[in-house]
Amino acid sequence: MPKKTKTILVVDDSPVMQRVTEKMLNNSGFTVYSSYNGAECLREAKGKLPDIILMDVILPDSNGKDI
């Protein structure tokens, strides 16, 4: 049975930081999903059920700590 890759949701409003993080994690064998704000994060998390969420603390629509 093939090993299931772990999924990571990256939440950051900086496109540059998001691309760098995604590339690093993809190169390490993870499946990566992205969102740019708190509302997108909640939708993605409910729909994709990631194994872990890496989130910026300061987001345009909310505080990452509150999410």
Protein Blocks (a to p, Z undefined) as FASTA:
>chain_A
ZZdddddddddfbfklmmmmmmmmmmnopacdddfbfklmmmmmmmnopabdcddfbdfk
bcfklZZ
